[in-house]
């Protein structure tokens, strides 16, 4: 009997020890378990990383509807300018280039259908405002030509194996180790601050406005592009509302709005009747006439979003 009791007591100790080990294994942190050498990764770690996608939004404000498209800098999308031989709608230019989205681009002369902004495509300058005689020989613009030819542009650099975007003045140098691949001129810079006077859009004498080529202080349809804190590209198109006496945005209001979307650098593009945005097979126009009808105006240049070939 004494022997049997001793065996039962020893067996109980073994069971208690096993239970204690089981409890310890159950409650310890997963990170405290060392990975076995050569072990296969867990399912969570082997899941493919999802590419960020386009983010389209519409904001309903009192005097305007604002359409935005946030484009992540990824291997999936590319943003490039395109130039029409004459002028064309953003929808037609998008379809011609197989683009997902298109936004009206830089300034042009409706009379001559020539660009008044620089455009660089695939490293080659395809539009030069200096070749526009109507611009260069306009006596009203002579005092401002040096500023007009040095306006802000949206740039794309190739820096080694990566692409880099910037909003810079035309005379700004290309960063060391980079090549200028694409550029689309516009202006003025909106953020970090508006540079309308520095770029020849406005002029003042004794505090009185004597030139405001964009009607910058009057609400209107507007188009802009910005770079956000997370490195994304943001398109913005401000569309007028038909039943409002005040319709659209001033340049300052547009800059303030873009700040709320974490934009750190921004520039204005051609606006008014040119403001137009194509996305997912639908075109949105910004300007309305006196009857409230939308104005569909062909433009000279656009920005496009395409899916990169694999």
Secondary structure as GFF3:
##gff-version 3
##sequence-region A 1 310
A	DSSP	alpha_helix	2	27	.	.	.	ID=ss1
A	DSSP	three_ten_helix	30	32	.	.	.	ID=ss2
A	DSSP	alpha_helix	43	46	.	.	.	ID=ss3
A	DSSP	beta_strand	55	60	.	.	.	ID=ss4
A	DSSP	beta_strand	64	71	.	.	.	ID=ss5
A	DSSP	beta_strand	77	88	.	.	.	ID=ss6
A	DSSP	alpha_helix	90	96	.	.	.	ID=ss7
A	DSSP	beta_strand	101	104	.	.	.	ID=ss8
A	DSSP	beta_strand	108	109	.	.	.	ID=ss9
A	DSSP	beta_strand	114	115	.	.	.	ID=ss10
A	DSSP	beta_strand	119	121	.	.	.	ID=ss11
A	DSSP	beta_strand	124	127	.	.	.	ID=ss12
A	DSSP	three_ten_helix	129	131	.	.	.	ID=ss13
A	DSSP	alpha_helix	133	136	.	.	.	ID=ss14
A	DSSP	three_ten_helix	142	144	.	.	.	ID=ss15
A	DSSP	alpha_helix	145	148	.	.	.	ID=ss16
A	DSSP	beta_strand	152	159	.	.	.	ID=ss17
A	DSSP	beta_strand	162	169	.	.	.	ID=ss18
A	DSSP	beta_strand	178	185	.	.	.	ID=ss19
A	DSSP	beta_strand	189	191	.	.	.	ID=ss20
A	DSSP	beta_strand	202	205	.	.	.	ID=ss21
A	DSSP	beta_strand	208	212	.	.	.	ID=ss22
A	DSSP	beta_strand	222	228	.	.	.	ID=ss23
A	DSSP	beta_strand	233	240	.	.	.	ID=ss24
A	DSSP	alpha_helix	251	259	.	.	.	ID=ss25
A	DSSP	beta_strand	263	269	.	.	.	ID=ss26
A	DSSP	three_ten_helix	272	274	.	.	.	ID=ss27
A	DSSP	beta_strand	276	279	.	.	.	ID=ss28
A	DSSP	beta_strand	282	285	.	.	.	ID=ss29
A	DSSP	beta_strand	299	307	.	.	.	ID=ss30
###
